[in-house]
Amino acid sequence: MGVALAGKYLERLPYRVWVLCGDSELAEGSIWEAFDKASYYQLSNLIAIADINRLGQRGETDLGWNLQEYQRRMAGFGARVLTVDGHDLAAIDKAMTAAQDTAGSQPTVILAKTIKGRGFSEVENKDGWHGKPLPPDMAERAIAELGGVRNLVLRGPRPEPAEPGPVPEKPTTIPQQPGTQAKPSATPPEYEVGEKVATRKAYGDALVALGARDDRVVALDGEVSNSTFAEEFTRAFPERYFEMFIAEQQLVAAATGLAARGYRAFASTFAAFLTRAYDFIRMGAISGVDVRLAGSHAGVEIGADGPSQMALEDLAMMRAVHGSTVLYPSDGTSTVALVDAMARTPGISYLRTTRGSYPGLYPPGEKFPVGGSKLARSGGDDQVTLVGAGVTLHAALRAAEILQGEGIAARVIDCYSVKPVDTETLAAAAEATGGRIVVAEDHHPEGGLGSAVADALLAAGQQNLHFTHLAVREMPGSGSGEELLAWAGIDADHIAAAARKLVGG
């Protein structure tokens, strides 16, 4: 669907997108998300051909050959449906010719009733042959029954060169702003040290500036743009924004299609909701596409919304994706720098943002290379290293102040790049502080920041480690962010207590 969106609304070229589907996959909810959104965006340039052969991997599909029911459902999702005998070449040609008429506003589905294994009587319409190679003797009989060995090379018609057409009217839910809107600035936003800003707000600001500099930047969101602050991009560049509503699989799928057409696609939603789209994320990595994801409202810090909204698995999920980049800024300046870095980063990249506003730690223009970290606090007599990212970095800095009052010098590392992680800085800190490391993260203990730090130190061959890992180990409830950080044992007091214990021990 993302390719069709690009063709109609961004490139405005008359190409059509043909998608071949099997009937088993029509049980997938993501298929119906795609039909629904294709209808919403009036993608008459999108044609799906569904092979209805009745047999799945282990038996009959849920609807079998009930083409009437398939047609009813697809029409209900706004598609124009054509039904053909999938073995009748003339009927197929007629349906595909009709589907080429994109003057209307509906996506088209061609339902092709077929017989699995047609042409070889030993397996025709028989269960148990899905995905299985024929034994050599059967293969010889199949080739003979199908007419013998042939060498046919076919190439379909290619699109003729074309100029962009008129700008089509695009469905939108973006509230219209009164008055004349100022032209968006291409200058990256700046936040002063000490200035409170939520990293989710800085994400929206940075995305607008990036979009002003690069017209290949597009944004998508899952009906929470007023919380992720992607809404700032929607108002600045409505023609380059696509609302996917609460359909996270299609959110990532559409971003993938747009990326395949060369656009720099940024897709945002609550970090917890990206779990629904994980298969599309991992398949994007397998396909080698460049897609940027932003997850807001992460961790127990979000407070009263409760555990259903708290992303406590997202770092582990995204670290596990092949070739992924995982970033976790702590203030406005680092967010701006990392959004720019994502635009240049290949593969799947993920930015974790925080709900609450926290004081700026870095001056405007500070550099944040992917794979780096920041020594937020250090000295020659440091006795313990505190590692945090996002909200826990601020807690670690407050813990260092507490410890300083007790005569304990603490080094603080801002591990803003969770993957790849800065092994060199971590190993040097462990060496300088006698192997005493406290990692605090607003995430479950498995697979997140603590795992990244431990993996890096072990890979570096660090000896004599005294490692304390503070994380969210129980199921949270609702409360204020401050209450829940204390409950989880990842606030400044708990970090200071863990460091105190290591140094005392």
C-alpha positions, 0 to 999 in steps of 0.5 A, a space after each residue: 500500500 505504501 508504494 501505491 500511496 507514493 504513486 498517487 499522492 507524492 509522485 503523481 505518476 500513473 503506475 499501478 501496484 499489483 499484489 498477489 495474495 494467497 487465500 490462507 493469508 486472507 485470514 490475517 488481520 493485516 490484510 484487512 487493515 490494508 484493504 481498509 486504508 487503501 479504501 480510505 485513501 482511494 487507491 484505485 492504483 492498487 490491485 490485489 489478485 487473490 488466488 483462492 485454491 481452497 487448500 492451505 498448509 494443513 488442510 482447507 482454508 477457513 472459507 474454502 471456495 466460498 467466493 461469495 463470502 470473500 466478495 462480500 467481505 472485500 466489498 465491505 472494506 470498500 474494494 471493487 471485486 472481480 471474480 474469475 476462473 483462475 485457469 481461464 487466461 481470457 477471463 484473467 486478461 479481461 479482469 486485469 484489463 478492467 482493473 487498469 481503469 484507475 479513474 475511480 476511487 476504489 482499490 480492486 481485488 481480482 478473486 481467482 478461483 483455482 485448483 491447487 496442483 492443476 494439471 498433474 492428476 496425482 496431486 490435483 486438489 489433494 491435501 498434503 502437498 503444500 510446500 513439498 517437492 515432488 519425489 524424482 519419479 513423480 516430478 518426471 510424471 508431472 513434467 510429462 503430464 504438463 506437456 514436457 520440458 519447455 523454455 518460455 521467457 515472458 516479459 510483461 508490458 512496462 510503463 510508458 514515461 509520464 509526467 506527474 499529474 495534478 495534485 489529488 485531494 487527499 483524505 485528512 483528519 488534520 484540524 485546519 489552523 486559522 490564519 496564514 501558517 508560517 513557512 516551516 524553518 529548516 534550521 534544527 530547533 535549539 533548546 538551552 541547557 536547563 530548559 525543560 522539554 519532552 523528548 517526544 516534543 523535540 522529536 516533532 520539532 526536529 522532524 519538521 525541520 528535517 522535512 523542510 530541508 529534505 522533501 523526501 521525508 514523510 511521516 506516518 502515525 497511528 492516531 496518536 500524533 497529538 501525543 507523539 508530536 508527529 502532528 507538528 509535521 502534519 500541519 507543516 507538510 500535510 501532503 507528506 503525512 499519512 494517518 494510519 489510525 490504530 492499525 500499527 501493522 499497516 503503519 509499518 507496512 505503509 512506511 516500508 512501501 514508501 521507503 521502497 520508493 526512496 522516501 525517508 519514512 518516519 512512523 510513530 506511535 506509542 512504543 507499546 503499540 509497536 509490539 503489534 507490528 513486530 513481524 512487519 519490522 523484522 520483515 523490513 530488516 530481512 528485506 533491507 529497507 530503511 525505516 525510522 520508527 519512533 515510540 513515545 510514552 515508554 516505561 513506568 514514567 508515563 504514570 497514570 495510564 497504567 501498564 497497558 500503555 507502558 512500553 517495557 519490552 521495546 528496547 529488547 524487541 528492537 535490539 533483536 532486529 537484525 542490523 537495527 539501530 536503537 536510540 534513547 535520548 534524554 533531552 531536546 538537544 540529543 533528540 534533535 541530533 538523533 532524529 537527523 542521524 536516523 535520516 542518514 542511518 540504513 536499516 531499521 532505526 528506533 527512537 525511544 521518547 519520554 512523556 515527561 519534560 526534563 531539563 536540557 543537559 547539552 547545549 545546542 549543536 552538541 554532536 551525538 553520533 550513532 554508537 557513541 555515548 556521553 560522559 555526563 559527569 566524570 572525574 579522576 577519582 571516580 569510584 563507581 559508574 552510573 549508566 542511564 538513558 532517557 529518564 534514568 540518566 536524569 535519575 543517575 545525575 541526581 544520584 551522583 549529587 547525593 553520593 557527592 554529599 557523602 564523599 563518593 565520586 560517581 561517573 555518569 554515562 549517558 548511553 543514548 545509543 543502546 545499539 550499537 553501544 559504546 563499548 570503549 567508553 563503558 570499558 574505560 569507565 569500568 576500569 577506572 572505577 574498579 569494575 563497579 557499575 550500576 545500570 538503571 533502566 525504565 524497562 524490563 530487565 531482559 534485553 534492554 539497556 542493562 543487557 546491552 551494557 553487560 554484553 559490551 563489557 563481557 565482549 571487551 574482556 572486562 575482568 572483576 566486574 561488580 555489576 548492579 542492574 536496576 530495572 522494572 521487575 514487577 508488573 506496575 500499576 497506575 500512579 504518578 511517574 515519580 511514584 512508579 519510578 520509586 516503586 520500580 527501584 530506578 529513581 535517584 535514591 535507589 541508584 544512589 543506594 546501589 552505588 553506595 553498596 558497591 563502593 562499601 563492599 
